[in-house]
Amino acid sequence: MGTITLSDEDEDILTQIQRGKNTVENIASATGFDSAILTQRLDQMAENDLVRGIRQEEYDLTESGQRVLNTSDDTKTNEEIDTPNTVEQDIAAFDLSIEREESVRRAFTSEVG
């Protein structure tokens, strides 16, 4: 297993998986990646224990992949780090603007915090 250097695009891929858009087709649609290139990149991420295949062309984050997203200063708000995956998936299902997503996260973390 080699090491992998993650680009901003890679973090976008991981974020899409975290939000429940975990099939190659859905990730490609959300990120604009070609499916073949995306599959190669996901295979590299799997070799580095960031994602795991759960069905054919369907992926989930590993604990390492989740940690990468939780420690990424550029793509995560403080509220998103504290928001459970199930809530993130629900937020993603509504296709909200970034500002509204952040408002929902703030409301959720203030209610449970």
Buried (B, 14 or more C-beta within 10 A) or exposed (E): EEEBEBEEEBBBBBBBBBBBBBBBEBBBEBBEBEEEEBBEBBEBBBEBEBBEEEEEBBBBBBEEBBEBBEEBEEEBBEBBEBBEEEBBBBBBEEEEEEEEBBEBBBEBBEEEE
